[in-house]
Every structure is written in structure tokens, then in C-alpha cells.
Amino acid sequence: MNKQIIKCLFPAAGYGTRFLPATKAIPKEMLPVLTKPLLQYGVEEAMSAGISTMAIVTGRGKRAIEDHFDRSYELEHQIDGTSKEPLMSGIRSIIYDCTFSYTRQVEMKGLGHAILTGETLIGNEPFAVILADDLCDNDGEAVLTQMIKLYEKYQCSIVAVEEIPMQDTNKYGVIAGKEIEDGIVKVSNMVEKPDPKDAPSNLAIIGRYILTPDIFDILKDTKAGKGGEIQITDALLTQAKQGKVIAYKFKGKRFDCGSVDGFVEATNYFYEKKIN
Ligand code: G1P
């Protein structure tokens, strides 16, 4: 029997320096688009893909994340029976329906290192990864749902990709490969944040991954790459060379909420959606 994806890992240890001073005492994953923190959008996406086990890699100064996904008896007591009660219903059902476990990344050594830190929460099974600052929205199936369906067919690691302007390749992991089905590329090369002149294509990885558990041993052997950090892109390249990575041109919208521009764009988009 093939193993199902039942866990989602959320690397959430980064400093969020692009949002200083807001992120001095507030985790960047807790910044709200309208009234909901970025991380809650990610958790809801995982839930809509049938996942209820959330594994979160945090770091110092991130305790607000744990408090958010927990009961708040005093607050609930205050608002129960008032017109404000419905504002809490979404987060309440998340707390009841999901389990949350946490581990801390003690040193910031990159996304690959953060994912490796999560091994203790994931164990020996395939898992999903959501980077909460890539906020995705769809009218149809969520990006992670689309990817899990693909996993059922291909049983290998999967990265979600989108076409970007060539001048932006130095902001993303960039892939190259052969299209084997409409929108599905068998990856043969991937490079972390290449200069446009060195980029193998304009297909950029966004913050949605399905990873097979052999990635952990590969990460243990992966040396620091771009920026002196352990990169998930480099570890995935090892799998890709074994023919075990596909890239998926997902359906839907994605906002780079790790940048102020993307964050404002997402806020406007969700506001328009709410009032219409
Ligand atoms: C990370 C990854 C990169 C990927 C991006 C998606 O970069 O290292 O490969 O394209 O997430 O958001 P970061 O944005 O953390 O610098």
C-alpha cells in the first residue's frame, strides 16, 4: 500500500526582516491578511487537502504561533453569546480538528535545515510542506490538494512552480526538465536563486512541496549552498538526478507575502473577494 500524506510541515522560524519593525516581536507568519494570520491560511489549505496533523518548525520569539492554535478560555468566555462569537468559529474548529506539534530550529541555517529540523515531527513518511508567506487561493481545489492527487499517481517528490519574469529568477529556486504531461515536468535540473543569465528556465518553485522521507538523509549530506545556507533546492536536485522529482504548474493564484508588495496585493485581493 502506498503511504498517504497525512502531515504538513510549516517552516516558520525565519526572522521576517523585510517586515521590520512589525516582525520585531510578532512572528511574520502571524501577520494578518485582513483578519487572519498568514499561517492560518496555510493550515486551512492543508486541512482542505485532508491533512489534520500540523508540524511547525518555530524559533525564538515565535510563541504567538502556539498560542494562536490553542484555546483562549478567558477571551472565549468574554465573547461567547455576543455578536463577536462567530469571529472565533474558524480558529475554534481548526483547534478541534487538528493536532499541532512544534520543534524549534535553534540556528538559522536555511530552508533545507529547517525542513531537516522537522524530521522529528514527521518520521519516515511522505509529507507536505507549506511556506506560509506564499499565500495561495483558488476557486477550485487548493494547490496542495492538486499536488496530493499528483502524488497518488507519481509517488515522488513534487514542487509547485509558476512562470515568472526572467529578471526575477534570483528570488526563487528555478527548475528545468521535460514536460511529460500537460503542466507536469520531470525535473532534471534545479538551481537556487540563479542570476537570470544562469537560470535554466523561468519556472520558479513556490512554497508548496510534497517530499518523500529520503529527503532527510539527503539533507544531512547536503552542504551549505546559496547564501551559505542548506537549501532544499540542492537536496531536491539529488532526488531529481535519480528521476524522482516532478514540478507541477499549479492552478490558482499565489501571492508573495514575504514582500511588502505581494502582501498589499494579497490584502487587496482578499478584501475585494470579501466585499463582492
Ligand atoms: C525559498 C526557497 C526557494 C523558493 C521560495 C518560494 O526561498 O529557497 O527555492 O523558490 O522559498 O517562496 P525564500 O523565499 O525562503 O528565500
Residues whose N, C-alpha, C, O or C-beta is under 5 A from the ligand:
A	BS01	G1P	L111 D134 K171 Y172 G173 I205 I206 G207 T233
